[in-house]
Amino acid sequence: MKRINYYMSLAIGMLLFASCASEETRPSDWLNESGEYIEGNSTYEIRLRGQETATITRAAIIGDESTAILENMGIFALARAKQGTNPAAYDIQWFNAPNANITYCIMDNVEARMESGDISWTGKYFYPITQFYNYDFYGYYPYTDDIDRNDNDVVAHYTIDGTQDLIWGRATSNEDYAYSAKYYRKYPENHPGLLAPDPVLELKHLLTRLTFTVQPGESYHQSGDYSQAEAMKVKSIEIVDAYTNLDIRVADRENIDEADWSDPDHVLRVTLRDDTKADLALKNPDGTALTLTQVPLHTDPALQVGESFMLFPATSYVIKIVLLDENDVEHISEIPLTLTFDEQNPIMFARGKSYTVNITVHGPREISLKGQLEDWEDLPGPALEL
């Protein structure tokens, strides 16, 4: 009989640190890259920061503030509300302005780069000189041209293979006139001696991360014998029937202040585009096919296998593992290895959380599976034995 044991605790898959307000002199240089003034621009250049201290690997954004890099983000700057200064201001329709002078959208899917919290892009963008609207900023990762723009919503489309880390964030403020040229002019009047803080994107991971480690177990036939297990190699790990076609709802004006919009679980932020599924294979960090991983000695720590999976959140995942013995004979898990908390009371694997799944190999015939999810304080560590 095959034995499967696992227990779970939660590891937070992202770190957020408050970023500091800009101390650069305002107003900024208000000419474009060619030294020309663009009609309709104010003197206030758009500057943006990201509240996601992370470095990039192929499958997940992890790390610390000193190495925080996102190579290709998409940025939108969209009108949130009328300032009330000009009664002639049109009602907001982000992508259906009645004429070229109406500035509902001042950054339209601009490709950007974040490093140590600083977000940059090619060229310069300025807040409008008109006092019509306040603006919010929306950032997502990775950048794509496969975008739907309707009057008042933005949706980005993806087909994932388990290596993409989908991230989203919004910068908004209740400060008077934030964000606009008038915000920067008025802020020092209301806060003497202070410069207006630049907008900060509060970036969130939208998928569930699974990382796999392997270690040898004792033979069930001879206590203290690890020799058969230590001779094994991990050839492949797959997630069976994983959802692949996903959408990020980057911006949605109709729900701009609804609870679902700011829900920390972001239930509506990433959704299924359809029911397309595929078997996803674990890969190396560079995206190549998984390299054979030798099961470590029982005296050594558990060894990570490949990179990690980034998956649409679900209540369970079916896992297929293929091992090679010392004669390079394949041993495939004969029954589905289902990773779940409780089959009777399913609990969703959380968005933005990182789960470590430990594979214990007991020899050519026996495989056990453990999931270690740290810091989920409200959930005890259940055990399942088959």
C-alpha positions in Angstrom: 0.0 0.0 0.0 1.3 3.4 -0.8 1.5 5.8 2.1 0.9 9.5 1.7 1.4 11.9 4.7 1.4 15.6 4.7 0.8 18.6 6.9 0.5 22.2 6.1 1.5 25.6 7.5 1.8 28.9 5.6 4.7 30.9 4.2 4.0 34.4 3.1 5.1 34.7 -0.6 5.7 38.5 -0.7 7.1 41.2 1.5 5.8 44.8 1.5 7.6 47.7 2.9 6.4 51.3 3.0 8.3 53.5 0.6 9.4 57.0 1.5 8.0 60.2 0.0 10.1 61.8 -2.7 12.3 64.6 -1.6 13.1 65.9 -5.0 12.4 69.5 -5.8 9.0 70.3 -7.4 8.1 71.3 -10.0 10.2 69.0 -12.1 11.7 69.7 -15.5 8.5 70.1 -17.6 9.9 69.6 -21.1 9.8 66.4 -22.9 12.9 64.3 -23.9 13.5 66.6 -26.9 13.3 69.8 -24.8 9.8 70.7 -26.2 6.7 71.8 -24.3 3.7 69.6 -25.0 0.4 71.6 -25.1 -1.9 70.6 -22.2 0.9 69.5 -19.9 1.4 71.0 -16.4 4.9 71.5 -15.0 4.5 68.4 -12.8 6.1 65.2 -14.1 4.5 61.9 -13.2 6.7 59.9 -10.8 5.7 56.5 -9.3 7.1 54.1 -6.8 6.3 50.4 -6.0 5.7 49.0 -2.6 6.9 45.5 -3.5 10.5 44.7 -2.4 11.4 41.8 -4.5 13.8 40.3 -7.0 12.8 38.3 -10.0 13.3 34.6 -10.6 11.6 32.8 -13.5 8.7 31.5 -11.4 8.2 33.9 -8.6 9.0 37.4 -7.4 10.9 37.1 -4.1 13.8 38.8 -2.3 14.6 42.0 -0.5 14.6 45.7 -1.1 18.2 46.0 -2.2 17.6 43.7 -5.2 14.0 44.5 -6.1 13.7 44.3 -9.9 10.6 43.9 -12.1 11.8 44.1 -15.7 8.5 44.6 -17.6 5.4 46.0 -15.9 2.4 47.7 -17.4 1.2 51.1 -16.1 -2.1 52.9 -16.5 -3.0 56.3 -15.1 -6.7 56.8 -15.1 -9.1 59.4 -13.9 -10.7 58.5 -10.6 -12.9 61.5 -9.8 -13.7 65.1 -10.8 -11.9 67.7 -8.8 -15.0 69.9 -8.7 -13.0 72.9 -9.8 -14.4 73.1 -13.3 -18.2 72.4 -13.6 -17.8 71.8 -17.3 -15.7 68.6 -16.7 -17.2 65.6 -18.6 -18.3 62.5 -16.9 -15.4 60.0 -16.9 -15.1 57.3 -19.6 -11.6 56.1 -19.6 -11.3 55.2 -23.3 -14.0 57.1 -24.9 -13.1 60.8 -24.6 -15.4 63.2 -26.6 -12.3 65.1 -27.9 -8.5 65.1 -27.7 -8.4 67.7 -24.9 -10.2 65.4 -22.4 -7.6 63.5 -20.4 -9.3 60.6 -18.8 -6.3 58.3 -19.4 -2.8 59.9 -19.2 -0.8 56.6 -19.2 -2.1 53.8 -21.4 -0.3 50.5 -20.8 3.1 52.1 -20.6 5.9 49.5 -20.3 7.9 50.2 -17.2 10.7 48.8 -15.0 10.9 48.7 -11.2 14.2 48.6 -9.3 14.4 49.0 -5.5 11.0 50.6 -5.5 11.7 53.2 -8.2 9.5 52.8 -11.3 10.8 54.2 -14.6 9.8 54.2 -18.3 11.0 55.6 -21.6 10.2 59.3 -22.0 8.3 61.6 -19.7 4.6 61.9 -18.7 3.0 64.9 -17.1 -0.2 65.7 -15.2 -2.6 67.7 -17.3 -2.6 71.5 -16.8 -6.5 71.4 -16.6 -8.1 71.0 -13.1 -10.7 68.5 -14.2 -9.7 65.1 -12.6 -7.8 63.3 -9.9 -5.9 60.2 -11.1 -5.2 56.7 -9.8 -2.3 54.5 -11.0 -2.6 50.8 -11.8 0.4 48.5 -12.3 0.5 44.9 -13.3 3.2 42.3 -14.2 4.2 40.9 -16.6 3.5 43.4 -19.4 1.3 42.2 -22.2 -0.2 43.7 -25.4 -3.2 41.4 -25.0 -5.4 43.9 -23.3 -9.1 44.7 -23.5 -10.1 48.3 -23.0 -13.7 49.2 -22.5 -15.2 52.5 -21.5 -14.3 52.0 -17.9 -12.4 48.8 -17.4 -9.1 47.2 -18.4 -8.5 43.4 -18.6 -5.1 41.7 -19.3 -5.1 38.2 -20.8 -2.6 35.4 -20.1 -1.9 31.8 -20.9 0.3 30.5 -18.1 2.6 27.4 -18.0 3.3 27.6 -14.3 6.3 29.9 -14.5 4.6 33.3 -14.6 4.2 35.3 -11.4 1.1 37.5 -11.9 1.2 40.8 -9.9 -1.1 43.7 -9.6 -1.2 47.0 -7.6 -3.0 50.3 -7.3 -1.9 53.7 -6.1 -4.7 55.9 -4.7 -5.1 58.5 -2.0 -7.7 60.4 0.0 -5.5 63.5 0.1 -7.1 66.5 -1.6 -6.7 66.5 -5.4 -4.5 63.3 -5.4 -3.2 62.7 -7.8 -2.9 65.7 -10.1 -0.9 68.9 -10.7 -3.1 70.7 -8.2 -2.3 68.1 -5.6 1.4 69.0 -5.8 0.7 72.7 -5.7 -1.7 72.5 -2.7 0.0 69.9 -0.6 2.7 72.3 0.9 -0.1 74.7 1.9 -1.9 72.0 3.9 1.4 70.4 5.2 3.9 73.3 5.8 7.5 72.3 5.2 6.6 69.0 3.4 6.7 68.0 -0.2 3.9 66.0 -1.6 4.5 62.2 -1.6 4.6 60.5 -5.0 2.0 57.8 -5.6 3.0 54.3 -4.5 1.7 51.1 -6.1 0.8 48.5 -3.4 1.7 45.4 -5.4 0.3 42.0 -4.6 0.9 38.5 -5.9 -2.2 37.0 -7.4 -1.3 33.3 -7.7 -0.4 30.4 -5.4 3.2 29.3 -5.3 4.2 25.6 -4.8 7.9 24.8 -4.2 9.0 21.1 -4.1 11.8 19.6 -2.0 12.9 16.0 -1.8 14.5 13.9 1.0 15.1 10.2 1.5 13.0 8.1 3.9 13.7 4.8 5.6 12.8 1.6 3.8 9.5 0.2 5.1 11.2 -3.2 5.0 14.3 -2.4 7.0 14.5 0.2 9.8 17.4 2.6 9.4 18.1 1.7 5.7 18.1 4.7 3.4 20.2 3.2 0.6 17.5 2.5 -1.9 16.0 6.0 -1.4 19.3 7.7 -1.7 19.9 6.0 -5.0 16.8 7.5 -6.5 16.5 10.6 -8.7 13.5 12.9 -9.4 12.9 12.9 -13.1 9.7 15.1 -13.3 7.0 16.6 -11.3 3.7 17.7 -12.9 0.5 19.5 -11.8 -2.3 17.5 -13.6 -5.2 19.4 -15.2 -4.2 22.9 -14.1 -6.1 26.0 -15.3 -4.0 27.9 -17.9 -6.1 30.8 -19.4 -6.3 33.6 -16.8 -7.3 37.3 -16.8 -6.1 40.2 -14.6 -8.8 42.8 -14.1 -6.3 45.7 -14.0 -8.9 48.5 -13.5 -12.6 48.5 -13.1 -14.3 51.9 -12.5 -17.7 50.5 -11.7 -16.2 48.7 -8.6 -13.5 51.2 -7.9 -14.4 51.7 -4.2 -16.2 48.4 -3.6 -15.0 46.0 -0.9 -14.1 43.4 -3.5 -11.7 45.9 -5.1 -9.5 46.1 -1.9 -10.1 42.5 -0.7 -6.7 41.2 0.4 -7.5 37.9 -1.2 -8.2 39.6 -4.6 -10.9 37.2 -5.4 -12.0 39.3 -8.4 -8.5 40.5 -9.4 -7.5 37.3 -11.3 -10.1 35.1 -12.8 -10.5 32.2 -15.2 -11.0 33.2 -18.8 -12.3 29.7 -19.6 -12.0 26.1 -18.4 -8.9 25.3 -20.5 -6.6 23.0 -18.6 -3.2 21.4 -19.2 -0.6 19.3 -17.4 2.2 21.7 -16.2 5.7 20.4 -15.8 8.1 21.7 -13.2 11.1 23.5 -14.8 14.6 24.7 -14.0 14.9 28.4 -12.9 16.0 29.3 -16.5 12.8 27.8 -18.0 14.4 24.7 -19.4 13.3 21.1 -18.8 13.8 19.9 -15.3 17.3 18.5 -14.6 17.5 15.1 -12.9 17.6 15.7 -9.2 19.5 13.2 -7.0 17.7 12.4 -3.7 20.1 13.8 -1.0 21.7 11.8 1.7 19.5 11.3 4.8 22.1 13.3 6.8 21.6 16.3 4.5 18.8 18.9 4.4 15.8 18.4 2.0 16.8 19.5 -1.5 14.7 21.8 -3.7 13.7 20.4 -7.0 13.6 22.8 -10.0 12.1 26.3 -9.6 8.4 26.4 -8.4 4.9 26.4 -9.8 2.7 29.6 -10.0 -0.9 28.4 -10.1 -4.5 29.6 -10.1 -5.7 29.2 -6.5 -7.7 26.0 -5.9 -8.8 23.8 -3.1 -6.6 20.9 -4.3 -3.9 20.1 -6.8 -3.2 16.7 -8.4 0.5 15.9 -8.6 2.3 13.3 -10.8 5.9 12.4 -9.8 8.3 10.3 -11.9 11.4 8.8 -10.2 14.4 6.9 -11.6 16.1 4.2 -9.7 19.9 3.3 -9.8 19.3 1.4 -13.0 17.4 4.4 -14.6 14.1 2.5 -14.5 11.2 4.8 -14.2 8.8 4.6 -11.2 5.6 6.6 -11.7 3.2 7.4 -8.9 0.4 4.8 -9.5 -2.4 6.7 -7.8 -3.1 10.5 -7.9 -1.2 12.4 -5.2 -3.7 15.0 -4.2 -2.6 17.9 -2.2 -5.5 19.3 -0.2 -6.3 20.5 3.3 -9.5 18.6 4.0 -11.5 16.6 1.5 -14.7 17.0 3.6 -14.3 20.8 4.1 -12.2 22.1 1.2 -10.0 25.2 2.0 -8.6 27.3 -0.8 -4.9 27.5 -1.3 -4.3 31.3 -0.7 -3.3 33.8 -3.3 0.0 35.4 -2.7 1.2 32.6 -0.4 4.1 30.2 -0.9 3.7 26.5 0.0 6.6 24.1 0.4 5.7 20.5 -0.5 8.2 17.9 0.7 8.5 14.6 -1.2 9.9 11.8 1.0 11.2 8.9 -1.1 11.3 5.5 0.7 12.5 3.5 -2.3 11.4 2.4 -5.7 7.8 1.7 -4.6 7.0 4.1 -1.8 6.6 7.8 -2.1 5.1 10.1 0.5 4.2 13.7 0.3 4.2 16.5 2.8 3.1 20.1 2.4 4.7 22.6 4.8 2.8 25.9 4.9 4.2 28.2 7.5 2.5 31.1 9.4 -1.2 30.3 8.8 -2.0 30.7 12.5 -5.8 30.0 12.2 -5.3 26.5 10.6 -4.0 23.5 12.5 -1.8 21.1 10.6 -4.1 18.2 9.5 -2.7 14.8 8.4 -4.0 12.5 5.8 -2.9 8.9 5.4 -3.8 6.6 2.6 
